[in-house]
């Protein structure tokens, strides 16, 4: 029987597991607070930001919501980030991507106080992750790690294949999997758009993490019996009745081979959201000097 890894349920456990720490922090005078900055007119981005606010409210994390006109000068964004960096009530800062063309994304990531960089994309935090001393693990790969743990998947000694090498998913995922740490110690191969024979790599894997943004590219044929399949992909595709979200994995054929698999939606997506709360609580705990219990 293939185990369907329920991301909604694991994310709910993570949120529940944060409640005591949030209460302890709030009672001691430090209410965890996440600030979001939106500088685009993309409806999907606006909806991601509003979901993040709802998630925070649900667990008692305060929020700040800053919106900047997309045609405003870049200085306005940098000034906003400076203010949030200096604001003692703000513990986490998230700048929603994408940014307008006239704003240098790398410069933006560098301008966020690394202690408040709950996305984990500041070069200092990337470096710390690679060096095995992570401050904030990026939310999506951290969520994948938690899903593997919840499904009792042993990563130590496993052959893991990560499909995708982006800075937000593929690279940090591979870095977490190779760490000499819990949820790591996997022999990890990173595949990407120039990989010659992807199926040969995935067929040798005990764990496949698909994060390529290509609808249903990983099929059952590309897997060996018993593989654990984590589908990070979220692709909106047109259907007869409108559109639907599908993953990077062809779910039905992959399920025939997998020992465990995540669905889309309801797999990795909810975990990404939950781990942002996790990082925000950690950030607040660090500021308060309180060692909070993190699930
Ligand atoms: P990206 O476009 O930045 O990177 C995609 C990567 O896949 C690239 O490194 C590329 O080399 C690789 N790739 C592309 N085509 C390939 C192919 N045919 N074979 C092998 N590798 C290939 O995307 P991203 O931001 O890393 O996101 C990947 C997917 O994950 C997208 O569908 C995105 O929507 C989704 N995503 C989901 C969550 C979540 O919470 N579930 C979070 C972030 C991203």
Boltz pocket constraint, residues with backbone or C-beta under 6 A from the ligand:
constraints:
  - pocket:
      binder: B
      contacts: [[A, 140], [A, 163], [A, 164], [A, 165], [A, 166], [A, 167], [A, 168], [A, 169], [A, 170], [A, 191], [A, 192], [A, 193], [A, 194], [A, 195], [A, 198], [A, 210], [A, 211], [A, 212], [A, 213], [A, 214], [A, 217], [A, 231], [A, 232], [A, 233], [A, 234], [A, 235], [A, 268], [A, 269], [A, 270], [A, 272], [A, 273]]
      max_distance: 6.0
